[in-house]
Amino acid sequence: MRQVPEVALPIVLDRTAGGSLPNQIAESIRHLTASGVLRAGEPVPSSRALARHLGVSRGTVIVAYDQLLAEGWLVAIAGSATSINPQLPRAWAAPPAVSARGASRPQEVPRIDLRPGRPLQDEVAGPSWRAAWRVAAAAPVGVSVPLLGWPGLRAAVVEHLRRLRGFNCEPDRVAVTAGGREGLSLLLHASGAKDVGVEDPGFPSLRRVLHRRNAIIRSLPTDDQGLVTTKLPETEPPEAVIVTPAHQYPFGGTLHIDRRLALLEWARRHGVLVIEDDYDSELRYASEPLPALASLDADQVALLGTFSKTLTPALATGFVVLPRHLVAAVEAVRGDLGQPVSLVTQRAVAEYLASGGLARHTQRMRRVYRRRRNQVVAALAGLTGVRVSPMDGGLHAVVQFDRDERSVIDALRMQGLAVASLGEYWASEPPGSQRGFVFGFGGVSDADLAEGLATIRATLGGRPSTIGRPASPHRAPGAAPDQPS
Amino acid sequence: MRQVPEVALPIVLDRTAGGSLPNQIAESIRHLTASGVLRAGEPVPSSRALARHLGVSRGTVIVAYDQLLAEGWLVAIAGSATSINPQLPRAWAAPPAVSARGASRPQEVPRIDLRPGRPLQDEVAGPSWRAAWRVAAAAPVGVSVPLLGWPGLRAAVVEHLRRLRGFNCEPDRVAVTAGGREGLSLLLHASGAKDVGVEDPGFPSLRRVLHRRNAIIRSLPTDDQGLVTTKLPETEPPEAVIVTPAHQYPFGGTLHIDRRLALLEWARRHGVLVIEDDYDSELRYASEPLPALASLDADQVALLGTFSKTLTPALATGFVVLPRHLVAAVEAVRGDLGQPVSLVTQRAVAEYLASGGLARHTQRMRRVYRRRRNQVVAALAGLTGVRVSPMDGGLHAVVQFDRDERSVIDALRMQGLAVASLGEYWASEPPGSQRGFVFGFGGVSDADLAEGLATIRATLGGRPSTIGRPASPHRAPGAAPDQPS
């Protein structure tokens, strides 16, 4: 009987009520069994333990158990604990049923999911990964952690940014987040910004965070080089802007240095917080990255980073490099709302970064993505009236055409293929020429990618053609037809 | 040279500018070195790799490197990679300095921290814990996870509630959260509640979440049995109420069954969401727990649970059992804002629960806490004019006295002891009799607890006394002097 866990049965004895204590105990156990809390076959607490738990004599419990044994609710088998009768009706023994809209409700899972944003994750859980978690799990947990996150991870992020982004920043400006969206929420909370400019087109997922926070969303126009800084509002500017200078989302244009300086000058003049979404920057494989905006201005720019793309969204871990004036406010938010990333996860990510695991993984993935990008260009070349713009160093491509966007996407879905609508990247009504879809080439197997590309090709127009505007695989990277930059 | 990581130097070549390409490369490397991005002693990319990265001929890079070698910026050592000269001034070689308000800014750490809310964590990182993380780290990460969380963890939470709380619920009502406060945020988001009733006194940390969300906070009166349901507002009721029926915080009163039914009847009548904060319930060691409110009404009550107290706050993991009508709304919030708990953490917690690790740990901790509770009662017995109310099964005690609250707490702080002000538990002005402090006896070592108790005793009044209202260690649990329940 030693191994039966300590008692935590919700039995309430009412010493002023009519029924005897043994009867009350027996009735409670009958009720708990019938309602499924105690299951057929499960041992009940020892009479000694239950007596202590209820504050009654052991004899009282023994009387109750004897009654239940006589009634067949309990069975006593020589050499093992007294248990709920395993022969009780199955209805009582079954665990709670998962209803039709159950725990793993199918959310219309496509056969091949080419929606953008997912990296290839097959090789993440390798030896370096397992070693990092082993180290993290062996460390003591009862340590005091600063509000911005575990210093070891923040130092590793600094080193990561230095090596992969050429960006030198102080660790006391780095805050650990649960990823890009949580980082954006944190910045909005800390800055109090309620009126936010976003690139149009831009990330729908970040706009959804703004919607959830009831922010006013202002569209900022972009062209093939990214944000058009001459059109930034000079009167009543927003409190914050979210920009993707490394490669504008989804078309991939890089913000030129003169626009970068103009944006920062404008932000300083109006006191606007610039939120630099540095997504995928570490994955560039086709050209030289420009320095992060945040490296040019430590007072006005917050850099939003995540390991969702370089590693896996399953990690739910990222970081923000804060402008100095927001450090105290972010600490206050974390103090009130808590740090969502477990210390074990923070240690494991730090260990994985410091061991070079992430650098090696990123290097492998760059090779895979470079190959896949070429595969995409080759597979979709020469389709009449179709422009294919693979991102310069990213994980997705944009396909544009002059047909009805919805009917093409629906046709793909009928064939088991999920892609994202290009129209949904606009906050405002997209220009007429902006019909098409966006698809990711990171998150699927080689075979699924090949099949997906064949399906897209067949759906968009059959035979290869040498007329029109072919997106040749031999063009320089970054110079796909609609991307003069 | 094979082991040098793939190049990610932020070098931008301008083919239209005056300087030759080798000169531009050399100047960029000088700049990166001087600014600390490249460090003394660090290898530079191979000429082949950098040439490929920049899209120039290998000869161009070799010319640049030769120039830098001649200038002494680089050194070439036979048999190893060309590197930044390790003799460069130390100023360039140093990693970014942590400023005075550094990464681990000391937040006035007390010598003995008896502020409530922290469990004893010394034994958490044991063999079961490490095994759970090992299993979790070996699992693939590229799997699709439902918006409410990994089904394995949600099933383990159901089993945990069944065994430790006698509460049977369906797994499709369980959502994984990053802890109690994140769970509350999630419920507020999903329900849209902006006008929330809280017990007075009550958890300051949950009130801070409401403040951060700009909610209207209404005080609900309590007495020694918890919420006074006869005083619930019948006109203009709040949209949600947060209650602690298992043991009211901080005094520990248990909400009687008639009040529970009255609360639920009131909530149903007015459509009020009841948020049941079930903190510490699994840790009860001194009396029978009443069933969770949520087990009485699956349509009106959300149960807020966390592993911060049963295990460690470092886990940043908890759960909510949702009323059925909120399931879809919570899924929508998670879809927009993301799941903050990493899949590895979710798997590890599930594994730890399923392996019985948490049940065994809880059992050990119950013994420790029961012993410590008796130690607290004994150590502080017989102080004139002082009432000590250790929680019935919790991790903290309330100390009340007729002296100035602030001066006592300050006197303790001068002796290196941190406790929480009882006055801060009130949203409104506390009644005059409610002066004192709250201290936790979970989170410190045996020696620190003994020293802390001696310090409290000495500060509150020196010699033991047999007059006044002694809190005898021989009284029944839960019947401390000011707690008639």
Interface residues (C-beta under 8 A of the other chain):
Chain A: P5 E6 A8 L9 P10 I11 V12 L13 L32 S35 G36 V37 H53 L54 G55 P95 P96 A97 V98 S99 R101 G102 A103 S104 R105 Q107 V109 R118 L120 Q121 D122 V124 A125 W129 R130 A132 W133 R134 A136 A137 A138 A139 P140 V141 G142 V143 S144 V145 P146 L147 L148 P151 R154 A155 V158 E159 R162 R163 L164 R165 G166 F167 N168 C169 E170 P171 D172 V174 A178 G179 R181 E182 S185 H189 S205 R208 V209 H211 R212 I257 E282 R284 S287 E288 P289 L290 P291 T312 A314 L315 A316 T317 V327 V333 D336 L337 G338 Q339 P340 V341 S342 L343 V344 T345 A348 G356 A359 R360 T362 Q363 R366 G443 A476
Chain B: P5 E6 A8 L9 P10 I11 V12 L13 L32 S35 G36 V37 H53 L54 G55 P95 P96 A97 V98 S99 R101 G102 A103 S104 R105 Q107 V109 R118 L120 Q121 D122 V124 A125 W129 R130 A132 W133 R134 A136 A137 A138 A139 P140 V141 G142 V143 S144 V145 P146 L148 P151 R154 A155 V158 E159 R162 R163 L164 R165 G166 F167 N168 C169 E170 P171 D172 V174 A178 G179 R181 E182 S185 H189 S205 R208 V209 H211 R212 E282 R284 S287 E288 P289 L290 P291 T312 A314 L315 A316 T317 V327 V333 D336 L337 G338 Q339 P340 V341 S342 L343 V344 T345 A348 G356 A359 R360 T362 Q363 R366 G443
